[in-house]
């Protein structure tokens, strides 16, 4: 998890650099969303490490990246998107046990939201074999089914 925290922090830093490379509004809006979501993901890993008793900030001091000159990022932070995580399920995921309380970076209260963010419904699209890595490979699926069947027999 410490490695994932580092990857999210590095990713956010790189996206901030990318933001500065263009003045295109659509590009900046897209990259801004990614910057804000990377920060939210950093917080998930930081909270999970705290739950395990790891003092992650001494092991990996995460740099505070100044985004005050990025109005698109500010707008998303004003909507609290940097402090929210969605479960993408209606079932109990356990995320709310970890991702709760004060932000590990001291920038507000974090919250877990059940389901998925507002927007278009997630479509159930049929398999498209012409696409790369579409669905399960039939041979692999057969092997997995055989292993699962054997595993169930052993459990009884």
WOURPE-V360925 format. One record per residue. N is the residue number from 1. RES is the residue in one letter. SS is DSSP state (alpha for helix, beta for strand, coil for the rest). PHI is phi in degrees with one decimal (NA if undefined). Layout:
# WOURPE-V360925
n:N res:RES ss:SS phi:PHI
n:N res:RES ss:SS phi:PHI
This chain:
# WOURPE-V360925
n:1 res:X ss:coil phi:NA
n:2 res:X ss:alpha phi:-62.5
n:3 res:X ss:alpha phi:-64.0
n:4 res:X ss:alpha phi:-64.1
n:5 res:X ss:alpha phi:-60.6
n:6 res:X ss:alpha phi:-63.7
n:7 res:X ss:alpha phi:-62.9
n:8 res:X ss:alpha phi:-64.9
n:9 res:X ss:alpha phi:-65.1
n:10 res:X ss:alpha phi:-66.1
n:11 res:X ss:alpha phi:-61.5
n:12 res:X ss:alpha phi:-65.1
n:13 res:X ss:alpha phi:-59.8
n:14 res:X ss:alpha phi:-64.7
n:15 res:X ss:alpha phi:-66.7
n:16 res:X ss:alpha phi:-64.2
n:17 res:X ss:alpha phi:-66.5
n:18 res:X ss:alpha phi:-62.6
n:19 res:X ss:alpha phi:-54.2
n:20 res:X ss:alpha phi:-68.9
n:21 res:X ss:coil phi:-82.9
n:22 res:X ss:coil phi:-140.6
n:23 res:X ss:coil phi:-109.3
n:24 res:X ss:coil phi:-66.1
n:25 res:X ss:alpha phi:-63.5
n:26 res:X ss:alpha phi:-64.5
n:27 res:X ss:alpha phi:-60.4
n:28 res:X ss:alpha phi:-64.6
n:29 res:X ss:alpha phi:-63.5
n:30 res:X ss:alpha phi:-66.1
n:31 res:X ss:alpha phi:-64.3
n:32 res:X ss:alpha phi:-61.2
n:33 res:X ss:alpha phi:-61.0
n:34 res:X ss:alpha phi:-65.6
n:35 res:X ss:alpha phi:-61.3
n:36 res:X ss:alpha phi:-66.7
n:37 res:X ss:alpha phi:-69.5
n:38 res:X ss:alpha phi:-60.9
n:39 res:X ss:alpha phi:-62.8
n:40 res:X ss:alpha phi:-61.5
n:41 res:X ss:alpha phi:-68.8
n:42 res:X ss:alpha phi:-57.3
n:43 res:X ss:alpha phi:-65.2
n:44 res:X ss:alpha phi:-61.9
n:45 res:X ss:alpha phi:-67.4
n:46 res:X ss:alpha phi:-62.5
n:47 res:X ss:alpha phi:-65.7
n:48 res:X ss:alpha phi:-63.7
n:49 res:X ss:alpha phi:-64.3
n:50 res:X ss:alpha phi:-60.5
n:51 res:X ss:alpha phi:-59.3
n:52 res:X ss:coil phi:-85.1
n:53 res:X ss:coil phi:85.5
n:54 res:X ss:coil phi:-88.5
n:55 res:X ss:coil phi:-86.0
n:56 res:X ss:alpha phi:-61.2
n:57 res:X ss:alpha phi:-71.0
n:58 res:X ss:alpha phi:-81.2
n:59 res:X ss:alpha phi:-75.8
n:60 res:X ss:coil phi:-137.9
n:61 res:X ss:coil phi:-67.4
n:62 res:X ss:coil phi:-79.1
n:63 res:X ss:coil phi:-67.5
n:64 res:X ss:coil phi:-87.3
n:65 res:X ss:coil phi:-91.3
n:66 res:X ss:coil phi:-76.9
n:67 res:X ss:coil phi:-109.9
n:68 res:X ss:coil phi:-63.8
n:69 res:X ss:coil phi:-96.5
n:70 res:X ss:coil phi:-116.2
n:71 res:X ss:alpha phi:-60.8
n:72 res:X ss:alpha phi:-68.0
n:73 res:X ss:alpha phi:-67.5
n:74 res:X ss:alpha phi:-57.0
n:75 res:X ss:alpha phi:-59.9
n:76 res:X ss:alpha phi:-69.5
n:77 res:X ss:alpha phi:-66.8
n:78 res:X ss:alpha phi:-63.2
n:79 res:X ss:coil phi:-86.1
n:80 res:X ss:coil phi:68.5
n:81 res:X ss:alpha phi:-66.9
n:82 res:X ss:alpha phi:-80.3
n:83 res:X ss:alpha phi:-118.6
n:84 res:X ss:beta phi:-123.9
n:85 res:X ss:beta phi:-133.1
n:86 res:X ss:beta phi:-100.3
n:87 res:X ss:coil phi:-85.1
n:88 res:X ss:coil phi:58.3
n:89 res:X ss:coil phi:-154.4
n:90 res:X ss:coil phi:-93.1
n:91 res:X ss:coil phi:-86.3
n:92 res:X ss:coil phi:-68.6
n:93 res:X ss:coil phi:-98.8
n:94 res:X ss:coil phi:85.7
n:95 res:X ss:alpha phi:-61.0
n:96 res:X ss:alpha phi:-67.9
n:97 res:X ss:alpha phi:-75.6
n:98 res:X ss:alpha phi:-99.6
n:99 res:X ss:coil phi:-91.7
n:100 res:X ss:coil phi:-153.0
n:101 res:X ss:beta phi:89.7
n:102 res:X ss:beta phi:-75.7
n:103 res:X ss:coil phi:-62.7
n:104 res:X ss:coil phi:-64.8
n:105 res:X ss:coil phi:-102.1
n:106 res:X ss:coil phi:68.9
n:107 res:X ss:coil phi:-120.6
n:108 res:X ss:coil phi:118.7
n:109 res:X ss:beta phi:-96.6
n:110 res:X ss:beta phi:-97.4
n:111 res:X ss:beta phi:-145.4
n:112 res:X ss:beta phi:-104.1
n:113 res:X ss:beta phi:-114.5
n:114 res:X ss:coil phi:-71.3
n:115 res:X ss:coil phi:86.5
n:116 res:X ss:coil phi:-129.9
n:117 res:X ss:coil phi:-63.1
n:118 res:X ss:coil phi:-60.7
n:119 res:X ss:coil phi:152.1
n:120 res:X ss:coil phi:-66.4
n:121 res:X ss:coil phi:-63.1
n:122 res:X ss:coil phi:-77.3
n:123 res:X ss:coil phi:-76.4
n:124 res:X ss:coil phi:-101.8
n:125 res:X ss:coil phi:-92.4
n:126 res:X ss:coil phi:-65.3
n:127 res:X ss:coil phi:-56.4
n:128 res:X ss:coil phi:-122.5
n:129 res:X ss:coil phi:-59.7
n:130 res:X ss:coil phi:-74.3
n:131 res:X ss:coil phi:-89.2
n:132 res:X ss:coil phi:-64.6
n:133 res:X ss:coil phi:56.4
n:134 res:X ss:coil phi:-80.2
n:135 res:X ss:coil phi:61.1
n:136 res:X ss:coil phi:-85.1
n:137 res:X ss:coil phi:-63.9
n:138 res:X ss:alpha phi:-61.6
n:139 res:X ss:alpha phi:-67.7
n:140 res:X ss:alpha phi:-62.9
n:141 res:X ss:alpha phi:-59.9
n:142 res:X ss:alpha phi:-62.7
n:143 res:X ss:alpha phi:-64.0
n:144 res:X ss:alpha phi:-63.0
n:145 res:X ss:alpha phi:-59.6
n:146 res:X ss:alpha phi:-64.2
n:147 res:X ss:alpha phi:-63.7
n:148 res:X ss:alpha phi:-64.3
n:149 res:X ss:alpha phi:-64.2
n:150 res:X ss:alpha phi:-63.4
n:151 res:X ss:alpha phi:-63.0
n:152 res:X ss:alpha phi:-66.1
n:153 res:X ss:alpha phi:-64.5
n:154 res:X ss:alpha phi:-66.7
n:155 res:X ss:alpha phi:-71.7
n:156 res:X ss:coil phi:-75.2
